[in-house]
Amino acid sequence: MGTIAVGGDPTNVACTPSGDYIYVANETDDRVTVVRTSDRTVVARVPCGDSPWEVCCLPNGSYVYASNLGSSSMSVIRTSDNQVVATVPIGSGPCLADATPDGAFVYVTNSASNSVSVIRTADNHVVATVPVGSSPRGATCLPGGDFVYIGNRSSNSVSVIRTSDNQVVATIPVAGGAHRVRATLDGAYVYASLYGMDRIDVISTATNTVVGSIALPGNPVGVWMLPGTAYAYVCCVTSNNIAVVRTTDHTVVATIPVGSAPWGDASDASGTYLYTSDRYSHSLSIIGRR
């Protein structure tokens, strides 16, 4: 394991599918930091809008979408030269985002306007605004691309959006405020991290019901499913560690100490390394595959 200094208050991270570059949202610096993984060097600092919070890489690696929490917009960064090529106005307080598997759309939660903006990536136009629960935060698209799950932090629920017509087809009660949601690699479950509840609720996508919970002391936030494995890596903010959860039986099998206040995590498509943003250490932690 190693660390990389990246600047002020890193919140969330994205990795290009090739694994060559990491993109880090620096909330207090109003920029996205780009790290080259081969030598763990910062190679660019891309100015964005006010308080960038999320970074979402398209599946083909061509663009990164950064949500600007304070300026109600998404910055579109072209990865070939790390230039912002578009700024897309969306709802108020954009937080977290996910792309459909074909890269045609990005779904981004608007925490202050209780909605989800659907951005068509071909022309960077908003093609739908979907009302959901109160203070939506997390977003995850199922591997098949048919549904997007949205964590509603203030209404203790998860909304299910059908992507064919952008309608909410289910609302799932969870035990607390869902901060981040992440689908398992097979799409059978969605993990909803309940910040302040020290647990994750496990949702069956077949029935859209909660079928279990996982105790994770330390305020779980970010959740990443490591490709090629049966493990989820969960950022536990106040205990400064990553909990490793076996997704076959939803059991915690290890904890890994990292920097201060780990918030978001991501890996490349091979799952060789996991990169975790440590907000109060202003760094990335690098974790090798189990």
C-alpha positions in Angstrom: 0.0 0.0 0.0 1.1 3.6 -0.6 -0.3 7.1 -0.6 -0.3 10.1 -3.0 -0.8 13.7 -1.9 -3.7 15.2 -4.1 -4.8 18.4 -2.4 -7.8 19.8 -0.6 -10.6 17.6 0.7 -10.7 14.8 -1.9 -14.2 13.4 -1.9 -14.6 10.8 -4.7 -12.4 9.1 -7.2 -12.7 7.5 -10.6 -10.2 5.4 -12.5 -9.9 5.1 -16.3 -10.8 1.5 -17.3 -7.2 1.0 -18.5 -5.9 1.9 -15.0 -3.5 4.5 -16.4 -5.1 7.6 -14.6 -7.0 8.4 -11.5 -9.4 11.4 -11.3 -9.9 12.9 -7.9 -12.6 15.5 -7.0 -11.1 18.2 -4.7 -14.0 19.9 -3.1 -12.2 22.9 -1.5 -9.9 23.5 -4.4 -12.6 23.7 -7.1 -10.7 21.3 -9.3 -10.1 17.7 -10.3 -6.7 16.2 -9.8 -5.3 13.7 -12.3 -2.8 11.1 -11.1 -0.8 8.9 -13.5 -0.7 5.5 -11.9 2.5 4.2 -13.5 4.7 6.6 -11.4 2.0 7.9 -8.9 2.5 11.4 -10.1 0.0 14.3 -10.3 0.0 15.3 -14.0 -2.9 17.8 -14.1 -5.2 19.9 -12.0 -8.4 20.6 -13.9 -10.4 23.7 -12.9 -14.1 22.9 -12.6 -17.1 24.5 -11.0 -17.7 25.2 -7.3 -17.0 22.3 -5.0 -16.6 19.3 -7.3 -17.9 16.3 -5.4 -18.1 13.3 -7.7 -16.1 12.1 -10.7 -17.6 9.5 -13.0 -15.7 8.0 -15.9 -17.5 6.7 -19.0 -16.9 3.0 -19.6 -14.7 3.7 -22.7 -12.5 6.1 -20.7 -13.0 9.0 -23.1 -14.6 11.5 -20.6 -14.9 12.1 -16.9 -18.0 13.9 -15.5 -17.5 16.0 -12.4 -20.5 17.1 -10.4 -20.1 20.7 -9.0 -22.0 20.7 -5.7 -21.9 24.4 -5.3 -22.7 25.5 -8.9 -25.4 23.1 -10.0 -23.5 21.8 -13.0 -21.4 19.0 -14.4 -18.0 19.6 -15.9 -17.1 17.3 -18.8 -13.4 16.5 -18.9 -11.9 15.0 -22.0 -9.4 12.5 -20.8 -7.1 12.7 -23.9 -5.9 16.3 -22.9 -7.7 16.9 -19.5 -9.7 19.8 -20.9 -13.2 20.8 -19.8 -15.1 20.6 -23.1 -18.6 21.2 -21.7 -20.4 22.5 -18.6 -23.9 21.0 -18.2 -26.5 22.9 -16.0 -28.4 20.4 -13.9 -30.3 20.5 -10.6 -29.3 22.0 -7.3 -26.6 20.4 -5.2 -25.4 17.7 -7.6 -23.7 14.9 -5.7 -23.1 11.4 -7.0 -23.4 9.9 -10.5 -23.1 6.7 -12.5 -23.0 6.0 -16.2 -25.0 3.4 -18.0 -22.9 0.4 -19.1 -23.0 1.6 -22.8 -21.9 5.1 -21.8 -24.9 6.7 -23.5 -26.3 8.4 -20.3 -25.0 9.7 -17.0 -27.4 9.8 -14.0 -26.6 12.4 -11.4 -28.4 13.0 -8.1 -29.4 16.6 -7.2 -29.4 16.6 -3.4 -31.0 20.0 -2.9 -33.8 19.6 -5.5 -34.7 16.0 -4.8 -34.3 14.9 -8.3 -32.0 13.0 -10.7 -30.7 14.6 -14.0 -30.2 12.3 -16.9 -27.5 13.5 -19.2 -27.2 12.2 -22.8 -23.4 11.9 -23.4 -23.6 12.2 -27.2 -24.5 15.9 -26.9 -24.3 16.6 -23.1 -28.0 17.6 -22.9 -30.3 16.8 -20.0 -33.0 14.6 -21.5 -34.9 14.0 -18.3 -35.3 15.2 -14.7 -36.7 12.5 -12.4 -38.2 13.3 -9.0 -37.0 10.9 -6.3 -36.8 11.0 -2.5 -35.4 13.7 -0.2 -31.7 14.6 -0.5 -30.7 12.0 -3.0 -27.0 11.1 -2.8 -25.8 7.8 -4.3 -26.5 6.4 -7.8 -25.7 3.0 -9.3 -26.7 1.4 -12.6 -27.3 -2.3 -12.7 -24.9 -4.2 -15.1 -27.7 -4.8 -17.6 -28.4 -1.1 -17.8 -32.2 -1.5 -17.2 -32.4 0.2 -13.8 -30.6 2.8 -11.7 -30.9 2.8 -8.0 -30.8 6.1 -6.0 -30.1 6.5 -2.3 -32.2 9.1 -0.7 -30.4 10.2 2.5 -33.2 12.2 4.2 -36.1 10.0 3.4 -34.5 6.7 4.4 -35.3 5.1 1.0 -33.8 3.9 -2.3 -35.6 4.8 -5.5 -35.5 2.5 -8.6 -35.5 4.3 -12.0 -36.3 2.3 -15.1 -33.9 3.6 -17.7 -36.2 2.8 -20.8 -38.6 5.6 -19.8 -36.9 7.2 -16.7 -39.8 6.4 -14.4 -39.5 5.5 -10.7 -40.9 2.0 -10.5 -40.2 1.2 -6.8 -39.3 2.9 -3.6 -37.5 0.7 -1.1 -37.5 1.7 2.6 -34.1 1.3 4.3 -33.1 1.6 8.0 -31.4 5.0 7.7 -30.2 7.7 5.3 -28.7 6.0 2.2 -25.6 7.8 1.4 -24.0 5.6 -1.3 -25.5 2.7 -3.3 -23.5 0.2 -5.3 -24.7 -2.9 -7.3 -22.8 -6.2 -7.0 -21.0 -7.3 -10.1 -23.8 -9.8 -11.0 -26.5 -7.3 -10.4 -28.3 -9.5 -7.8 -27.9 -7.0 -4.9 -27.5 -3.4 -4.2 -25.5 -2.3 -1.1 -26.8 0.9 0.5 -24.4 2.5 3.0 -26.3 4.1 5.9 -24.1 6.9 7.1 -24.8 7.4 10.8 -26.3 4.0 11.2 -23.0 2.0 11.1 -24.4 -0.5 8.7 -25.1 -1.4 5.1 -28.6 -2.6 4.0 -28.5 -5.3 1.3 -31.3 -5.0 -1.3 -32.3 -7.9 -3.6 -32.8 -6.5 -7.0 -35.1 -9.4 -7.9 -37.7 -8.3 -5.3 -36.6 -4.7 -4.4 -36.6 -5.6 -0.7 -34.0 -5.4 2.0 -32.9 -9.0 2.6 -30.1 -8.3 5.1 -27.7 -5.9 6.8 -24.0 -5.7 7.5 -22.7 -4.0 10.7 -19.8 -1.7 9.8 -18.8 0.6 12.7 -17.3 3.9 11.6 -20.0 5.5 9.4 -19.8 3.7 6.0 -19.9 5.9 2.9 -18.1 4.8 -0.3 -18.7 1.3 -1.6 -16.8 -0.3 -4.5 -17.2 -3.8 -6.0 -13.7 -4.9 -7.0 -13.8 -6.4 -10.6 -12.9 -10.1 -10.9 -13.6 -10.8 -7.2 -16.5 -11.4 -4.8 -15.6 -8.5 -2.5 -16.9 -5.0 -1.8 -14.6 -2.4 -0.3 -16.4 0.0 2.0 -15.0 3.4 3.2 -15.6 3.7 7.0 -15.1 7.4 7.6 -14.7 7.7 11.4 -12.7 4.5 11.9 -10.2 5.4 9.1 -10.4 2.0 7.5 -11.7 0.0 4.5 -14.0 -2.9 5.4 -13.7 -5.8 3.0 -17.1 -7.5 2.6 -17.5 -10.9 0.9 -20.6 -10.5 -1.3 -21.5 -14.1 -1.6 -22.6 -14.1 2.1 -22.4 -10.4 3.0 -19.7 -11.0 5.6 -16.9 -8.7 6.7 -13.7 -10.6 6.2 -11.0 -7.9 6.8 -10.4 -4.3 7.6 -7.6 -2.2 6.1 -6.3 0.9 7.8 -6.0 4.0 5.5 -5.7 7.7 5.9 -8.0 10.1 7.7 -11.7 10.0 6.7 -11.8 7.7 3.7 -14.7 8.8 1.6 -14.7 7.3 -1.9 -13.0 4.5 -3.7 -12.5 3.1 -7.2 -10.4 0.7 -9.2 -9.4 0.0 -12.8 -11.3 -2.6 -14.8 -8.9 -5.3 -13.8 -9.2 -4.6 -10.1 -5.5 -4.7 -9.6 -5.4 -1.7 -7.2 -8.0 0.1 -5.2 -7.7 3.9 -4.8 -9.3 5.5 -1.7 -9.7 9.3 -1.1 -8.7 10.3 2.4 -10.5 13.6 2.9 -8.6 14.9 6.0 -5.2 13.5 4.9 -5.6 15.2 1.5 -4.3 12.0 -0.1 -5.1 8.8 -1.9 -4.4 5.4 -0.3 -3.5 2.6 -2.7 -4.5 -0.9 -1.8 -3.4 -4.0 -3.7 -5.8 -6.8 -4.6 -6.5 -9.5 -2.1 
